[in-house]
Amino acid sequence: MLEKAGAADIPRDVAALFSEHRDKAIMADINIQVDYEELCRAFAEHDIRFIPLKGILMKPLYPQSDYRTMSDIDILIDAENAHNVRAIMEKLGY
């Protein structure tokens, strides 16, 4: 990506740092996507209504998914299912 920006003359150690951060962002993105899909399946299996919010909805608007980093997944649930959601999430290791 640095080459596309015309920054081919960046020192190797600096370019390596950028690459390392990019790779970490991509890995974090993959992990968040997997977690989100796992939660969606678990909630659907238990007929729990939920609405994803914020970042997980915004990611598709970016040219590359890893451009929009996230550290959590915001999901709205109804209060009557809070106990069931807690049990599901604990079972999944959250």
C-alpha positions in Angstrom: 0.0 0.0 0.0 2.9 2.4 0.7 4.1 1.9 -2.8 0.7 2.9 -4.2 1.0 6.1 -2.3 4.3 6.9 -3.9 6.2 6.3 -0.7 8.6 3.6 -2.1 11.6 5.5 -0.6 10.4 5.0 3.0 13.2 3.3 5.0 12.7 -0.5 5.3 12.4 -0.4 9.1 9.6 2.2 8.9 7.9 0.2 6.1 8.2 -2.9 8.1 6.4 -1.2 11.0 3.6 -0.1 8.7 3.3 -3.7 7.4 3.2 -5.1 10.9 0.4 -2.7 12.0 -1.5 -3.5 8.8 -1.2 -7.2 9.4 -2.4 -6.8 12.9 -5.4 -4.8 11.8 -6.3 -7.4 9.2 -6.0 -10.2 11.8 -8.1 -8.2 14.3 -10.7 -7.6 11.5 -10.9 -11.3 10.8 -11.3 -12.2 14.5 -14.1 -9.6 14.9 -16.0 -10.9 11.8 -15.7 -14.5 13.1 -17.0 -13.5 16.6 -19.8 -11.5 15.1 -20.9 -14.4 12.9 -20.7 -16.7 15.9 -22.9 -14.4 18.0 -25.4 -14.1 15.2 -25.7 -17.9 14.9 -26.1 -18.3 18.6 -28.7 -15.6 19.0 -30.7 -17.0 16.0 -30.6 -20.5 17.4 -32.2 -19.2 20.6 -34.7 -16.9 18.8 -33.1 -13.8 20.4 -33.8 -10.6 18.6 -30.8 -8.3 18.2 -29.7 -5.3 16.2 -26.0 -4.8 15.3 -24.9 -1.2 15.8 -22.1 1.2 14.7 -18.8 -0.2 13.5 -19.9 -3.6 12.3 -22.4 -1.8 10.0 -20.0 0.8 8.9 -17.2 -1.6 7.8 -18.7 -2.4 4.4 -18.6 1.3 3.5 -14.8 1.3 3.6 -12.7 0.3 0.6 -11.0 -2.4 2.6 -12.5 -3.9 5.8 -9.3 -3.5 7.8 -9.5 0.3 7.2 -12.2 0.4 9.9 -10.7 -1.2 13.0 -12.8 -2.2 16.0 -12.1 -3.5 19.4 -15.7 -4.6 20.2 -19.0 -5.4 18.7 -22.0 -3.3 19.6 -25.3 -5.2 19.6 -28.7 -4.1 20.9 -30.8 -6.7 22.6 -34.2 -6.4 24.3 -34.1 -6.4 28.1 -36.3 -9.5 28.4 -33.5 -11.6 26.8 -30.6 -10.1 28.8 -30.3 -13.2 31.0 -30.3 -15.6 28.0 -27.8 -13.5 26.2 -25.5 -13.4 29.2 -25.7 -17.2 29.4 -25.0 -17.6 25.7 -22.1 -15.2 25.8 -20.6 -16.9 28.9 -20.9 -20.3 27.2 -19.0 -18.9 24.2 -16.3 -17.6 26.4 -17.0 -13.9 26.6 
